[in-house]
Amino acid sequence: MMNAILGGAIIGIAVSLMLFLNGRVTGISGIVAGIISPKKGDMIWRVFFLTGLILGGFILRIFYAQSFEQISNAKTIDYVIAGLLVGFGTIMSGGCTSGHGVCGISRLSLRSILATVTFIFFGIVSVQVFKLVRGAL
């Protein structure tokens, strides 16, 4: 429980710093989209941010390996399908859970609140469908 509180606090501080110091919303899909379709003078911070996310995962793996323990019996194809669905949802909603769920809700954006509720609803529906499909096979 304490790790979740600490992680949430760190995320809150990070997105607040990004907004106050850089004037940017910390939406990962938007940051990655800016790397894929770069604009002049808008690339370096995105690369550093994404590199920091990746390096942070490696550092966590070194110092707190148990955070990567497998708690799901999902198959690789399940993760591929889930990733594709998340990518599709991100395109449809104009953002991802970090952009809408963390940054948008904190700014009281109605669009982000509705997007986040939709993410959660369809996440629940997807899990139930996967359980039914896996049970039928």
C-alpha positions in Angstrom: 0.0 0.0 0.0 2.8 2.4 0.9 4.5 1.8 -2.5 1.3 2.7 -4.3 1.0 5.9 -2.3 4.6 6.8 -2.9 4.3 6.0 -6.6 1.2 8.1 -6.9 2.9 11.0 -5.2 5.9 10.8 -7.5 3.6 10.7 -10.6 1.7 13.7 -9.2 4.9 15.7 -8.6 6.3 14.7 -12.0 3.3 15.8 -14.0 3.0 19.0 -12.0 6.6 19.8 -12.7 6.2 19.0 -16.4 3.2 21.4 -16.6 4.7 24.2 -14.5 8.2 24.1 -15.9 7.6 23.0 -19.5 4.0 24.0 -20.1 3.2 20.5 -21.3 0.7 17.8 -20.3 2.4 14.5 -19.5 0.5 12.3 -21.9 2.8 9.5 -23.0 1.0 8.9 -26.3 1.4 12.6 -27.2 5.0 12.6 -26.2 5.7 9.5 -28.4 3.6 11.0 -31.3 5.9 14.0 -31.2 8.9 11.8 -31.6 7.3 9.9 -34.5 6.2 13.2 -36.2 8.8 15.7 -34.9 8.5 19.4 -35.0 11.6 21.6 -35.0 12.9 22.4 -31.6 10.4 20.0 -29.9 12.3 16.7 -30.0 15.0 16.7 -27.3 12.8 16.9 -24.3 10.6 14.2 -25.6 13.5 11.8 -26.2 14.9 12.6 -22.7 11.5 12.0 -21.2 10.9 8.7 -22.9 14.5 7.6 -22.2 13.9 8.4 -18.5 10.8 6.2 -18.5 12.7 3.3 -20.0 15.8 3.7 -17.8 13.5 4.1 -14.8 12.1 0.6 -15.5 15.6 -0.9 -15.8 16.7 0.8 -12.5 13.5 -0.5 -10.8 14.3 -4.0 -12.1 17.8 -3.9 -10.6 16.8 -2.5 -7.2 13.3 -3.9 -6.8 13.0 -6.9 -9.0 9.9 -8.3 -7.2 7.9 -5.5 -8.8 8.2 -7.4 -12.0 6.9 -10.7 -10.7 4.4 -12.3 -13.0 0.9 -12.3 -11.4 -1.0 -13.1 -14.6 -1.4 -16.3 -16.5 -2.0 -14.4 -19.7 -0.4 -15.6 -22.9 1.8 -13.4 -25.1 -1.0 -13.1 -27.7 -3.2 -11.6 -25.0 -0.7 -8.9 -24.4 -0.4 -8.2 -28.1 -4.1 -7.9 -28.5 -4.4 -5.7 -25.4 -1.6 -3.5 -26.7 -3.3 -3.1 -30.0 -6.6 -2.3 -28.3 -4.9 0.3 -26.1 -3.3 1.9 -29.2 -6.6 2.0 -31.0 -8.3 3.5 -28.0 -5.6 6.1 -27.7 -6.1 7.2 -31.3 -9.9 7.3 -30.9 -9.8 9.3 -27.7 -7.0 11.7 -28.6 -4.9 10.6 -25.7 -3.9 7.9 -23.3 -4.6 7.1 -19.7 -1.7 9.2 -18.4 -2.8 12.2 -20.4 -6.5 12.0 -19.7 -6.5 10.1 -16.4 -3.8 11.8 -14.5 -3.4 15.2 -16.2 -6.8 15.8 -17.6 -8.8 14.8 -14.5 -6.5 17.0 -12.3 -7.4 19.9 -14.6 -11.1 19.0 -14.3 -11.3 18.5 -18.1 -14.8 17.0 -18.8 -13.4 15.4 -22.0 -10.7 13.7 -20.0 -13.1 12.6 -17.3 -15.4 11.0 -19.9 -12.4 9.4 -21.7 -11.1 7.9 -18.4 -14.5 6.5 -17.5 -14.7 5.0 -21.0 -11.2 3.5 -20.6 -12.1 1.9 -17.3 -15.5 0.6 -18.6 -14.1 -1.0 -21.7 -11.1 -2.3 -19.7 -13.6 -4.2 -17.5 -15.6 -5.3 -20.6 -12.4 -6.5 -22.3 -11.3 -8.5 -19.2 -14.7 -10.2 -19.1 -14.6 -11.0 -22.8 -11.1 -12.5 -22.5 -12.2 -14.6 -19.6 -15.2 -15.9 -21.6 -13.1 -16.6 -24.7 -10.3 -18.3 -22.8 -12.9 -20.4 -20.9 -14.5 -21.5 -24.1 -11.2 -22.7 -25.7 
